Amino acid sequence: MAYQPTWESVSKHPVPQWFDDAKLGVFLRWGLYSVPGWAPQVPDIQQMLREQGPSGMLRNNPYAEWYLNSMRITGSPTWEHHRDTYGPGSTYDDFIATFDERSATADLDALAGVCRAAGAQYVVLTTKHHDGFTLWPSELAHPHKGHYHAQRDLVGDLSSAVRAQGMRMGLYYSGGYDWPFNDALLANAGDVALAVPPGEDYAQYADGHVRELIDSYAPSVLWNDICWPPDADLAALFAYYYNEVEEGVVNDRWLQRAMPRNPVSDATARGAGWLVQASWRVVPEKLKSLTFPASTHYDFRTPEYASFDEIESKKWEATRGVGHSFGANRNERPEDIITATGVIRMLCDVVSKNGNLLIGIGPDASGTIPEEQQVPLRGLGDWLAVNGEAIYGTRPWTVASTTTTEGTEVRFTVRGDRVYAILLDAPGVRRFGLRRVGLGGDEVRLLGVDTALPPGDGPTVELPPQVPVSAALVLDLGTDVRWLG
């Protein structure tokens, strides 16, 4: 169908089957921040926000892609690192020459291969992060930076490499922030809204950028971050995208929220931000989380370093890095990187609740993924090679979870009328039941084992004497399965 530039029209857009079937994507954060590749060693951002409040989170930001903002907060760990490593007179733009030199020879087929080996069905690349630097040769000059982009068309070259390996290509764009546009610095909660560039100039700039991306690269996923300029015609942009990319999807971070901008209101907002920080101890726990309010229309939600407890009726996508940062952080320790077991179990949990997993890795300036980040992805890919039928193309079952009779956590998926039970740990016994699950006597299969198990006897399953070592064992329970809850 042809979409009209109205909310009523674009709201009729269905989530295409490919996205619901895909289940796994890889998020690539690549840009000037990949040259220093540094952020403090801290817990994940959600935990740090709960413990330190907004100002503490911004001062000690674990996201390496926020390097430009963090290095400008005097006395912060990143400010100290930048001064000590590059000298007090160095600037963020000094990284441009190094990035262009190293990315010019980046092996993008190898980079796409890392994603393919993980079992990913799609890739999402940062085309412009909050620093304003674009990875494609945009025809739109930055009003304060000129032609502020990579010399190589990294978006186009990587799109070709990703598609050549059978995956779909998605593009991230930071519509909410472009720090050089209004010389924004985020130091407290009040700066979160003030950092969004106001006015029609930025609205036209952002809209023009995204239309360039649509026209040049036809992304299967259009992934905006933070929010969208309130002066832009977002319904018209969505209609344009859907008409150009028939099976495209958009995420939820396009909220348009206008606020008065003048010296008095700005000072009030910043004062309120410091007040929030000062009273953080008494803020209700349920409010101490990094959340992104949803826009008027979206195809899927995007909780960050977070998940949902139950099956969601609306499609969603959990996103996080393999470490505590999305961008490459050379300061991370081995214990900061999620294990293959951790990411496998996370994927199973997310898929059981109607979600996809978008797992983030950070190339260095030359486009190389550090070995320690590749290890969990290879483990995930190896597991999916055996158990992918319980993940790809599945849908949530009647419930997301239960436990075995001896306490092992279980997640469910369904393909057609076949139900899969995914054990998130090895059960302590060979014979066990699935709590509140009735089995009708169908032959049970343990994926990865050639011989079938004995038919389910009422509520029980019996494993073979030799069980494969696996982060998650998958049982095909057959078609006659009932929830007894």
N, C-alpha and C positions, 0 to 999 in steps of 0.2 A: 504494500500500500504506500501511497505518497503521503508523507506527513506535512501538516501545515504548521506554521510558526506560532502555535498556541499551546498552552499547557494542556488543554483538553485533548488535542490531537496527539502530542508526544506521550501523554500518559497511557495511551493504548498500546505502546510498544511492548511486545512480549520479550521475556528473556529467551534468547535463542537456545536451541537444544545443545549446540556445541559447548556453550559456556557451562550449562548445567552438567554436562557429561565430563568436562575436562578435569575437574577436581584439583588440579595442581598447576600452579604457575611459578615462575621465578622472577623476582623483582631485582633489576640491576640499577644500582645507584652509582652513577659514573659522572664525573665532572671535575672542575678545578680542585675541589676538596679532596679528590683522589691523589693529588700530588703530596700534600702533607700527610694525609691518611692517618689522622690522629684525633683522639678524644680521651677524656679521663676514664680510668677504670672505676666503674660504678655499677650498681645493680641495674636491672632493666628500668626503663623510663617510668613505667607505672609505679613500681615500688619506690623509686626515688621521689616521685611527685608526692606519694602518700607520706613519706618520711620527712621531706625537706620543703615541701610547698613549691609554688610556681617559681619564686625567685631562686631557690636552691636548685631546682631542676634546670633553669636556664643558665645559671652560673656554672653548673657542673654537667652540662648536657652530654650524654653518652653518644649522641648521634654525630658521627664524624662529618656528615654532610652539612651540619650547622656550623662548620668551622669559622666562617666569616663572622657570624654573629657572636660566637663564643670568644673569638680572639679580640673582640672589641669591648668586652666587659672587663674593665681594669681589675687586675688581681686574680682573675679566674685561672683555673689550671691551663686552659688553652691559651690565654693571654701570656702566661708565663712560658709555656712551651714555645709559642711562636717567637717571643722575644729572645729566648735562649738559643733557639735553633737557627733562626733566620736573621736575627739582629733587630734592634728596636726601630730601625727606619724602613723595614721591609713591609710590603703591602700584599694584599690578597691577589691583586692583578699580576704580581711578579710570577705567579704560578702559570700564567697563560703560555709562555714560551715553552716551558717544560712539558706542559700537558699536550700542546700541539706536536712537539717533537716526538714524544713517546706514543701518542695515540695514532700518529701517522702510519706507524708500522704494526699496529695492533692486529693480531690474528683473530678476526671476528668469527671465522668458521670454528676455531677452537673454543672461543667463548660461547658460541651457540651450542657446541658439542657438550660443554659442561652442563648446560640446561637440559639438553636431550638425555644425557646419561642419568640425570636425576629422575627421569620419567615425566618431566614437565610437558604439558600440552600447549602452554602459551608462555610468552615472555613479556614483561613490561619494563621499558627503559625510561629513565629520567631524561626527558628532552630539555627541560629547564628546571632547575631547582630554585630555591628561594634566593640564591645569589644572582640570578638574572642571566647567567651565561648559558647560551643555547648550544646543543650538540648538532645542530643543522645550520646551514648557511641561510638564515632568515633574511628576507629582503627588507624587513622592518628594522630600521636603525633604532637602537636604544637611545632615548632622549638624553641620557647622561653618560653613555658609554660608547656611542657610535655602533659600529658593527661588532657586537660583543658576542662572538660565537667561535666555535672550533673551526680550524681550517679545513679539516676533513668532514665530509658529510657522514658522521657516525650513525645518525638515525637511519639514513638510507642504506648504508652498507650493512649495518647489523640487521635491519629488517630483511634484506635479501638473504643473509646467512641463516637467520632463524627460519624463514619460510622454506628455504632449501632443505632444511632438516625436518620438515613436516610439522612444525609448530606454528601457531598463530602469533602475530606481533601486536603488542599493546604499547601505548605511549602515555607516559606520565607527564603532566605539566603543572607547574606551580602557579595557579591562578590567583591564589590568595595573597602571596607575598612575592615581591620583587624588591629586595632590600635597597639596591642602588636607586631605584625609581624615586623613592621618597626619603632616602637616607635613614631607613628604619633601623632601630636597635631595640631588641626585646630583652628587657631586664626584669620586668615584673608582670603580674597578671594583667595590669591595665594596658600594657603595650601590645597584647595579643590582637585586640581590635584596631589599635592605632597604627599597627604596622601594615595594614591593608592600604595600598595606595588609593586615595580618593579621587573622584573626578572622572569625566568622560574620556580624558586622554588615556588613562590607563585601561579603562574599559575597552576602548577601541584597539589598543595595543594588544591586550590579551586575546580579544576576540579574533584579531587578525592573525595572531600566532597560531591559534588552534585551527583556524580555517586553512592556514598553510600546511599544517600537519595532516589534516584530512585530505587535502588536495594532492599532496605529494606522496603520502605514505599509506593512506587508507587503513588506519589502525583498527584492529578488531576490538580493542579495548581503549576507551578514552578515560584516563584515570587522572582526575583533577585532585589537587591537594588544598587543604585549609578551607577555602571558600571561593566565591566568585564575585567580581566587582558588581556592586549594586546597580550601577548605571548601565550595565550591559543587558542586551536582549537575549537572555539565556534560552528561552523557548525556541527562538529562531535558530540559535546555534545548534540545539539538539535536533531540530527538524532537518537542518542542513546535513548534519552528521548521519542521521538515520537514512536519509534519502541517498546519500553517497555511499554508505557502508551498510548494506542491507542487514547483515548479521552482527552489527556493532553493539557494544554495551557501554554504558556509562556508570560510574560509581556514584556515591552519595555525597561527596564533599564539594558541593556547588552552592551551598547556602548563600543567599544574597541578603545581607543585613545592613541597611543604611543607618548611619549614626551621625549626629551633628559634629562638624569639625570646625573648631575655632580655638583660640588660645585658652579660653575658660573651660570648655568641655574637655579639651585634651588634658589640662592640668587636673581636672576633676577625675578623669579616668585613671591617670597615673596615681593620684592620691588614693583612689579606691583600691588600686592594685597593691599598694604598700599596706593598706589597712587589711586586705585579705591575707597577706603574708604574715602580718603581725598577729592575726587572730586564727592562724591556720590550725592550731591545736584544737580549737573548739568547732571547726567546720565538720559537719557530719561525714562519717566515713564514706557513705554512698556517693558523696560529691567529690571525693578525692581521687578522681580518675581522669585520664587523658581521653576525652571524647570529642567527636566531631558531629555536631548537629546536622541532620540530614536535610538535603535540599528538597524543593517542591516535587521534583521527579528524579528518580534514579532506578537503575536496574538491580543494584546490589549494594548492601551495606558493607562497611570496612572497619570493623574493630581492630585496634592496633595494640599488639602485645596483650591481647585479651581475647575472650571467646564468649560463647553463650552456654547456658546451662541446659537448655532443652532444644528440641527441634523448632526451628524458626520457619514460619510460613513463607517469609520473603527470602529470596536468595541472598546469601552473604558470602564474604570472603575475609578470612582471618589473615592478617598480614603482620609479619615480624621479620627481623633479620636472623641469620644463623647465630649471631652474637647479640650484644646489646646495642649494636649500631647497624644501620642499613648500609651506609657507605663503609669503605675499607678503613679499618682502624688497626694500625700496626701495634697499638698499645694494648690490644686485648690479649688475655692469657688463654691457654688451652682450656681452662675451666670455664671461661666465658662463652665458649662455643657449644651450641647444642649438640648432643650426640646423635648418631644415626637412630638409635633406639628412641630418643626423645622426639625427633621430628617424625618418625614413623607413627608413633602413638598419637602425636598431635594431629596428623593427617587423618587417622582413623576416627578420632573424636570429632573433628570438624565435619568430615563427610557424613557421619551419622546424624548430624544436626542440620543438614541441608546447606552446608558451606563448602567453599573451596579454600585451599591454602595457597597464599602467595608468599613464598619464602624468599627473603632478601639476602643477596650476596653483593659484595663490593669489589669490583675490579680495581686494580691499581691503575696508575695513569697509562700504562701500556696495555690495558685491557686484560691483564692476567688475574685469575682468581687465586688467592693464596691457597696452598695445599690444605691447610687446616680447615678452610671453609668448604673445600671440595669433598673431604672425607665423609661428612654426614650426608651430603647429596648423593654420593655414589652408593652409600648404604641404603638410602631411600630408593634409588633406582633399582638396585638388586632385589630389594624386597618386593617392589611393584612388579618386577619381571615374573615373580612367582605368584603373587597374590592380587595382581591388578584387577582381576575379574570381580573382586569384592569392593573395588573402589571406582574405577572408571565406568561411567554410564549408569551408575546406581542411583537410587533415591533413598530417602530415609524410610525406615520401616514404621510400624505403629508407634514404637517408642525408640528412643536413642540408645538406652543402656539398661543393663541389669548387672548382676554379679553371678558367679557360679556359686554352688552350695558351699564351697570352701573359701569364698571371698575374692576370687579373681575378678577384676573389672572387665566387663564385656560391652562392646558396641555393636550395633546392628546396621546393616544396609540391605537393600533389596534390589534385585535386577529382574524385571518382569515379575514372576511370582516366586522366584527362588530367594530364600532368606539366608543371609550370611551372618554368622556370629564371630566377632573378632575379639579374641582374648588378649588383653593388653599386658599380659604377663604369662609365664608358664604356670599352669595349675599345679598344685602340690600333689595331686593324685591323678591316676589314669582314668578313673570312673567318677563322674560328677554330674550334677544337674545344673540347669540354667534356671535361676529363680523366676517363677511366675511365667515360664515358657512351657507350652505343651507341644510335644513332638508327635507326629501322627504315624510314625513307623517308616518314613522314607529312609533310603540309604543315605548315610551321612558321609561326606568327604572332608578330609583334611587337606587343604591345598598344599601342594608340594610333595605329597605322598601318593604313590601310584595305586596302592590298594585301598579299597573302600573300607570304612569302619563298619562295625555291625549297625543294623538299623537302630535308630533311636528307640529306646524302650521307655515309653511314657516320657518322663522328664529327664532321662539320663543319657549321657554320651560316654563312650569308652574309647580312649586313645590307644594307638598301637604301642607295643613295647618300646620302639625307638621313635622318638619325636624329634623333628628337626629343631636345631637351635634357631630361634627367631625372636625378633623384638615383639611380634604379635602373631599368634597362631590364628588361622582363619578356618572356620568350619562352614561348609555348605550344608545347611540343614535340610535342604529340599524345599518342597512346596507346601506341605501340610504342617504348617507351624502356626500356633495360636498364642496370643498374649492372654494370660490368665489374670491379669491385674485388675 
